Amino acid sequence: MACKLFIILPCYNEEEVLRSSAEKVLGVLDSLLSDTSDPLSPESRILFVDDGSADATWDIISSLHKENPLFTGLKLAKNYGHQTAIFAGMERALKAGADCMVTIDADLQQDIAALPEFLEKYRAGADIVYGIRDSRDTDSFFKKTTATLYYKLMKALGVRIVPQSADYRLMSARAVRALSEYKEHNLFIRGLVPDIGFKSDSVYFHVRKREAGTSKYTLRKMLALALDGITSFSIQPLRLVFMFGIISFIVSLIMMALTIVDHIRGVTVPGWSTLTISIWLLGGVQLLSLGILGEYIGRTYMESKRRPRYFVSSDLGEE
């Protein structure tokens, strides 16, 4: 039976690159559909997920759908974030009866030419195929360094995450159904997918330079995603707070003992520097600890509301 594939592209204000990206993805899909040795189902689709764009992104998606039925689109009611847009696209593909789905960013910096390799791994029995960058040559020094440190930090915190992986991945319908069982509101798909445990494989791809426009993944969004990853999968920061507390308590006992000894000896030491450093150190540790606790409490509060992850404004597939 021919495999029904959905290629999912989350979009946010991507009017500058959307038509160019659509043409390239269509070329790859047409090639796969015409492959007589192992063809895809003619019901395979390219699904654009508009994550509340403020530009002409949705108009272009609608136009593409009218020009070619292989294109379809899902418009979210507002900007919910990259991870939620990916998840919404996968749920839509699952609803449409997709056997497998591939997610890739709309700017196609992730090499779409690697798509046939993903399908080969899937046909060989893998439910999950990770796309892994072969290098970070196109990234700035800052982004390259912080990304490497982040993956190392996640590993040290005990989070199961594939190093240098991206949101360019293939998942079978079975794997997506398993992913949908995770009910948390703050999604970190890169951490959730390895936690599923199904058979997986990897494909290395080359990162290309963006053809037009600027990346919509700002530093603020990257930091928010990194924080979601840490707080969703590890309680190690809370344990570090506990260790900071122990160390601070031990230091305070030592300072107390030294103060008593100096008082007994009659040594008059101004102690201004020591006092100032102690106040700033303990104050900083306390504020840091409160901040970490606040992040966990805030996320627990948001999760307890059980609000819907997203709302769909328009669905070209249903129309």
C-alpha positions as CSV (number, residue, x, y, z in Angstrom):
1,M,0.0,0.0,0.0
2,A,1.4,3.4,-1.0
3,C,2.5,5.6,1.9
4,K,0.5,8.8,2.5
5,L,2.9,11.5,3.3
6,F,2.3,15.0,4.7
7,I,5.1,17.6,4.6
8,I,4.4,20.1,7.3
9,L,5.8,23.7,7.2
10,P,5.1,26.0,10.1
11,C,5.0,29.6,9.0
12,Y,5.1,33.0,10.7
13,N,5.4,36.1,8.6
14,E,7.1,34.2,5.7
15,E,5.7,36.0,2.7
16,E,9.2,36.8,1.3
17,V,10.2,33.1,1.0
18,L,6.9,31.2,0.9
19,R,6.5,30.9,-2.9
20,S,10.1,29.9,-3.4
21,S,9.9,27.3,-0.7
22,A,6.6,26.0,-2.0
23,E,8.1,25.5,-5.4
24,K,11.1,23.5,-4.1
25,V,9.0,21.3,-1.8
26,L,6.6,20.6,-4.6
27,G,9.5,19.6,-6.9
28,V,10.6,17.0,-4.3
29,L,7.1,15.7,-3.7
30,D,6.4,15.4,-7.5
31,S,9.6,13.4,-7.9
32,L,8.5,11.1,-5.1
33,L,5.0,10.7,-6.5
34,S,6.4,9.8,-9.9
35,D,8.8,7.2,-8.5
36,T,7.3,3.9,-9.9
37,S,9.6,1.7,-7.7
38,D,8.0,2.8,-4.4
39,P,5.5,5.6,-5.1
40,L,3.7,7.7,-2.5
41,S,0.0,7.9,-2.2
42,P,-1.5,10.6,-4.5
43,E,-3.3,11.9,-1.4
44,S,0.0,13.0,0.0
45,R,0.0,16.8,0.7
46,I,2.2,19.8,1.6
47,L,0.6,21.4,4.6
48,F,1.4,25.0,5.6
49,V,0.6,26.0,9.1
50,D,0.1,29.7,9.5
51,D,1.0,30.6,13.1
52,G,-1.0,33.8,13.3
53,S,1.1,35.7,10.6
54,A,0.5,39.5,10.3
55,D,1.6,39.7,6.7
56,A,0.4,38.1,3.4
57,T,1.4,34.6,4.4
58,W,-2.1,33.2,4.6
59,D,-3.1,34.8,1.3
60,I,-0.2,33.1,-0.4
61,I,-1.1,29.8,1.1
62,S,-4.7,30.1,-0.1
63,S,-3.5,31.1,-3.5
64,L,-1.1,28.0,-3.7
65,H,-4.0,25.8,-2.7
66,K,-6.2,27.1,-5.5
67,E,-3.3,26.6,-8.0
68,N,-2.5,23.1,-6.9
69,P,-4.5,20.7,-4.7
70,L,-1.2,19.2,-3.4
71,F,-0.9,22.3,-1.3
72,T,-3.2,22.7,1.7
73,G,-3.1,25.0,4.8
74,L,-4.1,25.5,8.4
75,K,-4.5,28.9,9.9
76,L,-4.2,29.2,13.7
77,A,-6.3,31.9,15.4
78,K,-3.2,33.7,16.7
79,N,0.5,33.3,17.2
80,Y,0.9,30.3,19.5
81,G,4.6,29.6,18.9
82,H,6.7,27.4,16.6
83,Q,6.3,24.2,18.7
84,T,2.5,24.5,18.9
85,A,2.3,25.2,15.1
86,I,4.3,22.0,14.4
87,F,2.0,20.0,16.8
88,A,-1.1,21.4,15.2
89,G,0.2,20.4,11.7
90,M,0.9,16.9,12.9
91,E,-2.5,16.5,14.5
92,R,-4.1,17.8,11.2
93,A,-2.1,15.3,9.2
94,L,-3.1,12.5,11.5
95,K,-6.8,13.5,11.1
96,A,-6.3,13.4,7.3
97,G,-5.1,9.8,7.6
98,A,-1.4,10.4,7.0
99,D,0.9,7.3,7.4
100,C,3.9,9.5,8.1
101,M,4.7,13.2,8.3
102,V,7.8,15.3,7.9
103,T,8.2,18.7,9.6
104,I,10.5,21.3,8.2
105,D,10.8,25.1,8.6
106,A,9.3,27.2,5.9
107,D,12.5,29.1,5.1
108,L,14.0,25.7,4.0
109,Q,17.4,26.4,5.6
110,Q,17.1,22.7,6.4
111,D,17.8,20.8,3.2
112,I,14.6,19.5,1.6
113,A,16.7,17.4,-0.8
114,A,17.3,15.0,2.2
115,L,13.6,14.1,2.3
116,P,14.0,10.8,0.3
117,E,16.5,9.6,2.9
118,F,13.9,10.1,5.7
119,L,11.5,8.0,3.7
120,E,14.1,5.2,3.2
121,K,14.6,5.0,7.0
122,Y,10.9,5.0,7.6
123,R,10.3,2.2,5.1
124,A,13.1,0.3,6.8
125,G,11.1,0.3,10.0
126,A,11.9,3.5,11.9
127,D,8.9,5.3,13.5
128,I,11.0,8.4,14.1
129,V,13.8,9.7,11.9
130,Y,15.7,12.7,13.3
131,G,17.2,15.3,11.1
132,I,20.7,16.2,12.4
133,R,22.8,19.2,11.3
134,D,26.1,18.1,9.7
135,S,27.5,21.5,10.7
136,R,26.6,25.0,12.1
137,D,28.7,26.9,9.6
138,T,25.8,29.2,8.7
139,D,25.2,30.2,12.4
140,S,26.8,33.1,14.1
141,F,29.6,32.4,16.7
142,F,27.2,33.3,19.5
143,K,24.4,31.0,18.3
144,K,26.8,28.2,17.5
145,T,28.4,28.4,21.0
146,T,25.2,28.8,23.0
147,A,23.5,25.9,21.1
148,T,26.4,23.6,21.8
149,L,26.5,24.6,25.5
150,Y,22.7,24.1,25.7
151,Y,22.8,20.6,24.4
152,K,25.6,19.8,26.9
153,L,23.5,21.3,29.7
154,M,20.4,19.3,28.8
155,K,22.5,16.1,28.7
156,A,24.0,17.0,32.2
157,L,20.4,17.5,33.5
158,G,19.4,14.1,32.4
159,V,17.2,15.1,29.4
160,R,17.0,12.7,26.5
161,I,17.6,14.9,23.6
162,V,19.4,14.1,20.3
163,P,22.5,16.4,20.0
164,Q,22.4,18.9,17.1
165,S,18.9,17.7,16.1
166,A,16.3,20.1,14.7
167,D,12.6,20.2,14.2
168,Y,13.3,18.6,10.8
169,R,12.1,15.1,11.4
170,L,9.9,12.3,10.2
171,M,7.3,10.6,12.5
172,S,5.0,7.8,11.7
173,A,1.3,8.0,12.5
174,R,1.8,5.7,15.5
175,A,4.5,7.9,16.9
176,V,2.4,11.0,16.5
177,R,-0.5,9.3,18.3
178,A,1.9,8.5,21.1
179,L,3.1,12.2,21.1
180,S,-0.5,13.4,21.4
181,E,-0.8,11.5,24.7
182,Y,1.5,14.1,26.3
183,K,-0.8,16.8,27.6
184,E,1.5,19.6,28.7
185,H,0.8,23.1,27.4
186,N,4.4,24.2,27.2
187,L,5.6,22.0,24.4
188,F,9.2,21.0,23.8
189,I,8.9,18.5,21.0
190,R,12.7,17.9,20.8
191,G,12.6,16.5,24.3
192,L,9.2,14.7,24.0
193,V,9.9,12.7,20.9
194,P,13.0,10.8,22.2
195,D,10.9,10.0,25.3
196,I,8.4,8.0,23.3
197,G,10.9,5.2,22.8
198,F,9.9,3.9,19.4
199,K,12.5,2.7,16.9
200,S,14.4,5.6,15.5
201,D,17.1,6.5,13.0
202,S,18.9,9.6,11.9
203,V,19.6,11.6,8.7
204,Y,22.3,14.2,8.4
205,F,21.4,17.3,6.4
206,H,23.2,20.5,5.4
207,V,22.0,23.8,6.7
208,R,21.6,26.4,4.0
209,K,21.6,30.2,4.2
210,R,18.3,31.9,4.2
211,E,17.4,33.2,0.7
212,A,15.3,36.2,1.8
213,G,13.9,37.9,4.9
214,T,15.1,37.4,8.4
215,S,14.7,34.5,10.9
216,K,11.5,34.8,13.0
217,Y,13.2,32.8,15.7
218,T,14.4,35.7,17.8
219,L,16.8,35.4,20.8
220,R,13.8,35.9,23.1
221,K,12.0,32.9,21.5
222,M,15.1,30.7,21.6
223,L,15.6,31.5,25.3
224,A,11.9,30.7,26.0
225,L,12.2,27.4,24.1
226,A,15.4,26.6,26.0
227,L,13.7,27.3,29.3
228,D,10.7,25.2,28.4
229,G,13.1,22.3,27.6
230,I,14.8,22.5,31.0
231,T,11.8,23.0,33.2
232,S,9.7,20.4,31.3
233,F,12.2,17.5,31.7
234,S,14.4,18.1,34.7
235,I,14.1,19.0,38.4
236,Q,17.9,19.4,38.6
237,P,17.7,23.2,38.9
238,L,15.5,22.7,42.0
239,R,18.2,20.4,43.5
240,L,20.8,23.0,42.7
241,V,18.8,25.5,44.7
242,F,18.8,23.1,47.6
243,M,22.6,22.7,47.3
244,F,23.1,26.5,47.1
245,G,21.1,26.7,50.3
246,I,23.3,24.2,52.0
247,I,26.5,25.9,50.9
248,S,25.2,29.3,52.0
249,F,24.2,27.9,55.4
250,I,27.7,26.4,55.8
251,V,29.4,29.7,54.8
252,S,27.2,31.6,57.3
253,L,28.2,29.2,60.1
254,I,31.9,29.8,59.3
255,M,31.4,33.5,59.2
256,M,29.6,33.4,62.5
257,A,32.4,31.4,64.1
258,L,35.0,33.8,62.8
259,T,33.1,36.7,64.1
260,I,32.8,35.2,67.6
261,V,36.5,34.4,67.7
262,D,37.4,38.0,66.6
263,H,35.1,39.3,69.3
264,I,36.7,37.1,72.0
265,R,40.2,38.1,70.9
266,G,39.2,41.8,70.9
267,V,40.3,42.2,67.3
268,T,38.6,45.2,65.8
269,V,38.2,44.7,62.1
270,P,36.2,47.1,60.1
271,G,34.9,44.3,57.9
272,W,33.2,46.5,55.4
273,S,34.3,44.5,52.3
274,T,33.5,41.2,53.9
275,L,30.0,42.4,54.9
276,T,29.3,43.9,51.5
277,I,30.5,40.8,49.6
278,S,28.4,38.5,51.8
279,I,25.3,40.6,51.4
280,W,25.6,40.7,47.6
281,L,26.5,37.0,47.4
282,L,23.6,35.8,49.6
283,G,21.2,38.2,48.0
284,G,22.1,37.0,44.5
285,V,21.8,33.3,45.5
286,Q,18.4,34.0,47.0
287,L,17.1,35.9,44.0
288,L,18.4,33.3,41.6
289,S,16.7,30.6,43.7
290,L,13.4,32.4,43.9
291,G,13.6,32.9,40.1
292,I,14.1,29.2,39.4
293,L,11.3,28.3,41.9
294,G,9.1,30.9,40.2
295,E,9.6,29.4,36.8
296,Y,8.5,25.9,38.0
297,I,5.6,27.3,39.9
298,G,4.5,29.4,37.0
299,R,4.6,26.5,34.6
300,T,2.7,24.3,37.1
301,Y,0.1,27.0,37.4
302,M,-0.3,27.3,33.6
303,E,-0.5,23.5,33.2
304,S,-3.2,23.2,35.9
305,K,-5.5,25.4,33.8
306,R,-5.8,22.7,31.1
307,R,-6.4,25.3,28.5
308,P,-6.6,24.3,24.8
309,R,-3.2,24.4,23.1
310,Y,-4.5,26.2,20.0
311,F,-7.6,27.2,18.0
312,V,-7.9,26.9,14.2
313,S,-9.2,29.9,12.3
314,S,-9.2,28.3,8.8
315,D,-8.6,24.8,7.4
316,L,-8.2,24.6,3.6
317,G,-8.3,20.8,3.7
318,E,-11.8,20.8,5.2
319,E,-13.0,23.6,3.0
